[in-house]
C-alpha cells in the first residue's frame, strides 16, 4: 500500500486485511474499510488535539515526559468509554494534548481502530513523548 503523504509510514496491509477479515469483513469490504481507515489517519489535522483519561491518586504522579500512547480524538466518546481508563488510583484526570502527526504510530492507530471501531483512537509512538500537554484536569465519573 502507498505511503501516507504526511506521515511517511508504510501500512502493513496484510496484517490489517487479516484483522478486518477476523472482524467479519469479506475481501471487498476489507479493502474498502482499510482505505477508509488510512484516509481517517491522513485527514487528521496537524497538530491533532487528543484526549486521554488517567486514573491516579495525585495529579503530580502523571508522567508528563511519557504521558501515554492511547488517546481519543473525541472527548465525548472518551468520557463515555471505560476502555481508555488507565492507571491505578482513585482520581480521574482528563489529559488534553496536542500532537504533531509525525508522533502517530500509524499501524497501531489503524489496527486499534479495526479492533475497537467506536473509540476514535490515535496511538502515539514512544509513549507520547513529544506531545504538548494543553491541560490536565480532575474529572468525576
Secondary structure, DSSP 4 states (H G I P E B T S, - for coil): -PPPTTT-----HHHHHHHHHHTT--HHHHHHHHHHHHHHHHTS-SSEEEEEEEEES-GGGS-SSS--SEEES-HHHHHT-STT-EEESSEEEEEEEEE-GGGB-HHHHHHHHHHSTTS-EEEBGGGGTTPEEEEEEEE--
